[in-house]
Amino acid sequence: MGTVYQATIHFSGHVQGVGFRWTTERVAARFKVTGRVRNLADGRVWLFAEGLRAEVDTFVREVRHLMRDNITDVESEGFEGKRKYSDFRILR
């Protein structure tokens, strides 16, 4: 598992209980990305995605577009690192 672009994103707003994680998992299936998504205790959703930078960026843009009515703020950080995951899943 080589070095890939990785992004950690925190979505704020009305992002829990609205199918956000389910939507993110379905969108990920259309891209060559791996990672995880989970609800946080503070009401935000955490997303970790990795792959080629263009794939990750386009994937995140699609999630933001589809869930735009629920998102009030997005904090993101991108970096290079060793691949952590072989698939994309929702964490409970």
C-alpha positions, 0 to 999 in steps of 0.5 A: 500500500503506497503513498496516496493523497489523504483528506480529513474533513469535518462537516458541521450543520444538520449533518446527523440523522439525515442520511449523510453517512449513507450518501457518502458511502454511496458516492464513494462507490463511484470513485476510486477512493477508500476511507471512513465516515462517522458521526462525532459526539459533537454533532459533526460528521468526520470523513477520511478519504484517500486515493489520487488527489483528483479522485478525492477532491472530486468525491468530496465536492460531490458529497458537499454538493449532494448534502449542501442543504445540511452543511453550514461549515467544512474544515478540511486538511489534506496531506500525503501518507501511506494508504490506511484502508482497502475499502470505504465504510461507515463507522458506527 
